[in-house]
Amino acid sequence: MTPKSIAATGTLEEAEESAWADIRARLRAMSPYEFQDLVAALLEAMGYHVAWIAPPGPDRGIDIVAGIDPLGIKDPRIKVQVKHRPDTRTSPDQLRSFMAVLSGKDVGIFVASGGFTRDTETEARTQENRRITLIDLERLVELWIEHYDEVGDAQRLLLPLRPVHYLNTKS
């Protein structure tokens, strides 16, 4: 490696760390309903049809309902619980409460900005009767980046990103 490529690598790592800090700060500053709208926009960008987003107030454990077809006729129905508490990991009890509102045909997605306890992750992995996917903040951002080109212009304003390109000298 040349001194320039070593400097570029250091600069790239610094840029990635700085970008992640800015993204995390932007997400932490969102209201719970903005965060919920971000999750709904991501689902739509991934090709799902969002049928319902919970209005402000009690939601009975479901924040978003989506499906694989526009009419919501085909199974599975996707039920999403969104918890925007960046400083609090989601406990197994919260996961169990969410699973209680899922039918056998539903797929559950639990998005938690504070992440999940190890026990919660184990509980989700060992489910035999419920299909559950856990999404923490890092995974949410990975998915947002992956599907960013499909996110609508208005929804992009929730988490606007711009790619930066560096020469890959590790080939």
Disulfide bonds with the S-S distance in Angstrom:
none
